[in-house]
Amino acid sequence: MISIVIPAYNEEPAIGRTLADIRSAVAPFDSAELIVVDDGSTDRTASLAVEAGARVISHPHNIGYGRSLKDGINAASHDLVAIIDADGTYPAAEIPRLVAEFQRGFDLVVGTRSGIHYRESWLKAPLRVVLTFLVEFTAGRRVPDVNSGLRVFRRSTIVPYFPQLCDTFSFTTSMTLAYMLTGRFVQYVPIGYGSRIGPTKVRLVRDALRTLQYIVQGIVYYNPVKMFLLLAIAALVVGLAGALVALAWSPAAALTVSVAAVLFTLVIFALGLVADLLRQILIR
């Protein structure tokens, strides 16, 4: 028994084929429901989804990818849930493989994307590196794909995290961070990634900044010491670099800058310890 949640916004060209592929993929399951969350589409996405036999939840206006997933997950009849995008990029045929891996005892199984369509924009590469570094530094483990939209998990496990998870594009990234920082078992399974049907809804700079915001918020909420440690290291490096520059003009100035950098670093790290103490008090 499984519920498949598909967030959709103006996906008229793709929704029919996507639902057909999903229905074929989940045919071996005893019971499977397809839930399309129509996020204020202005085209025929909702009506085509109904025609294809999906259960449709409609938002009166566009509110966000994460909110759509939350509403679909809340409405799911089954505890086992898979999420997948409506644009045809993720291979629905991989859902049973992710479920099989999930049943080995994991809390979350994620499809790790690969291929030319995943790496299509050179502008995304440096942003992806920065975001991946932050998540991996905080989680203390390798994260092959921080925001893949093909995932399998339990409804009962994810719902308590909803207040801390993003309502927009960064939902999956904040979910990854929340699971890892609370000791959940997360597994990654390699999958292919195709070209999307129809125009992309992603706004690169805006969505990257929002993702960065939610990563930072997640770190501060679950493990603030890591964020303050990163800031302390950055302050120390900048301070010592400034001291080296000052040394060329005046040894006394270099000494002053060095001492200030060390003291500033200690203050930042001390604030991190205080933040972590407050977190421990609040979660009791």
N, C-alpha and C positions, 0 to 999 in steps of 0.2 A: 504494500500500500504506500503510495507516494503522491504528494502534491507538487506540481510543477508551476512555479510562479514566473510569469513573463511580463515585465514592465514594458509598456509600449506608448510611444508618442509619435503620431503621424507615420505609422509604419504600414500604410496601405499596400505598397508594392511587395512587402515581404511577409506579412503576418500569416497569410494563407499557407504558404510553403513552409514557414517555420512551424506552424501548428501541425501540419501533416507529417513533417519530419519527427517532431516530438512524439506524436501519437504512435508512429511506427516504432520509435525507439523504446517506448515504455509498454508496448504490447505484452511483453512477458510478465509484467507485474500483475498481481491478483486484482488490484484496484488502483487506478491512477486518475487524478483529476487535473485538468489544465485550467489555470486561473490567469486570465489576461487582465492586467490593471491598465486601463486606458487613461493616460494622464492628460486629459483635456485635449485630445486630438481634434483637429479641425477637418480631418478627412474621414474615410470609411473604415478606419481601423477597427472600431468597436463592432460595427455591423458585420464585417467580414469574420471577425473572431467568433461572434455568435453563430453565424452560418457554419463555421468550421466545428461547432460543438463545444467551444470553450465556455467556461463560466467567466463572465465579464464584470469587472468592478470599474465604474467610471468616475473620474474626478471632474468637477464642473469646470476647472481650468488647470493649466499646467502648473504643477507644484514641485516636481522633482523626482528623480530616479530613486533615491533612497526612501522617500515617503511612499512611493508606489510599491516598493518591495515590502515595506513594513505593513502596509494595508493588505497586500496579497498574502503575506505570511500569517498575519492575524486571522485572515479569513479561511486559511487552509483547514481542510477536514482531517488531514492526516498529519502525524507528528513528523514523519520523514518528509523533508522538503528539498527540492532542487530549484535553483534559480538559473535562468538563461535569458539572454537578450532576444529581442524580437526581430533583429535586423539580418539574421542569417549568417552572422560571423562565427558563431560557436557551433561545433558539430553536435547536434542532438543525439547522434548515435553513440556518443561517449557517455551518456548519462548512466546506463547500466554498469559500465566499468567503474565510474566514480562511486556508485552505490555499493558495488562489491568491495571496493577498497574501504569505504566508510564502515562497512559491517565488520571489518577487522578490529574495530575498537576506537576509531578516530572520532573526534568531535566535529571536525570540519575537513572536507576534502575539496581541493581546489584544482581546477584545470589550468595547467601552466601553458600559456599560449606560445606558439612559435610560428615561424614562416615569414614570408616577405610582407604580408599584409599587416602583421603585428608590428614590424619594424619600419613601416612605410614612410614615416616622416622623420627626417633628420632633426627637426626641431624638438621632437619628443624625447630623443635620446638623453640629452643632458638633464632634462627635468626628471626623467625616469631614474637616472643615476642618483640624483639628489634625494628623491623620495625613497628610493630603495635603501640608500645608505642610512637614512634616519630610522626607517623601520627596522632594518637589520641591526643597527647599533643598539637600539632600544630593546629589541626582542632577544638579542644575543644568539641569533641563529640565522642561517641563510633563508632568504625569502625570494624564490624564483620569480614570482609574479604577485605584486602587492595589490592589484585591483582587478584581477580576472573576474568576469561576470558569470562564469559557470561554476557553481558550487553545490555541494550537498551537505546538509546539516539537519539537526532536529529543531523543530519549532519551539519545543519546551526549553531548549538550551539558549536560543538566541533572543527570545522575547525579553527576558530580564535585562539584556544589554541595550534595548531600544533607546532609553533616554540618553545614552552616550554615543549613539551611532548617528551618522550624518543623514539628513533628509535629501541630500542632493547627490551629485555624481560620486562623491567620496565615500558612499556607504560601504562598499566592499573593502576599501582601504582601512577605514576605521574598524570594521568588523575583524579584519585580519589582526590588527594591533590589539584589539580588546581580547580576542581569544588567546593570543600568544602571551600577553602580559598577565593573564589570570590562570595560566598553567593548563590551558586546553591543548589537546592533541590535534595538531594540524598536519595534514599530508598533502603533497602536491603530486599531480598526475599529468604527464605531458600530453598535450592535445594539439591538434592543428588549429589554424585560425584563418577563416576565409575573408573575402572582400565583402563589405556590407552592401546590402541592397538599399538604394536610396541615399540621400545626403546625410552626412554625419550631424549629430546634435551636439557634439563636443566642441566647446570653445576653449582652445588650448591654454591660453594664459589665465583666463578666469578660472577654469576648472583646476588648473595646476595650483593656483594660489589657494583655492578653497581646500584642495587636498592637503596642501602643506599646513593650512590652518588646523584642520582636523587631526592631522598627525601630531602636531605640537600639543593640541588640547588633550589628545589621548595619552601622550607621554606624561604630561603634567598631571592628568587624572590618575593614571595607573602606576606610573613609576617616575615621579618628578626628579629624583636624584640624577637619572640619566640625562635629562635635559639640562639641569644646572651644571652637571659635570662637563657636558659638551660646551656650554657657554664659558665655563671656567677655563677649559683648555684653549678655546678661541681667544679669550682675554689674555691669557698668559703668552700665547704665541705672538699676538699683536703687540703686547707690551714689550716683550724681549726683542722683537724686530725693531720697535721704536728705540729701544736702548742701544741697539747696534748702530742705528743711524745717528743717534745723539752722540755716540762715542767719537765719531769723526770730528765733532766740534768741541766737546767738553766731557772729560771723564766724570766730572761731578754731576753733570746733567744726566749722563748715562746711568749713573748709580741711582739717582733720584727716580728716573723712569722705571728702572728695574725693580726697586723696592715698591713703588706704587703698583706695578703690574702684579707682583706677588701678593700684596695685600688685597688688591681688588679681586684676584683669583680666589683667595681664601674667603672673602666676603661672599662671593657668588656661590661657592661650594657650601658655605655655612647656611645660606638661604635655602639651598637644595635640601640639606638635612632637616631644616625646620619644616619645609613643605612636605617631606616624606613622613615626618612625625605627625603632622596634621592629618595626612591621608590615613595613617594607621589608626588614629583616634576616631576619625569620622566613619571608617568602615566597620568599626566594632559594634 
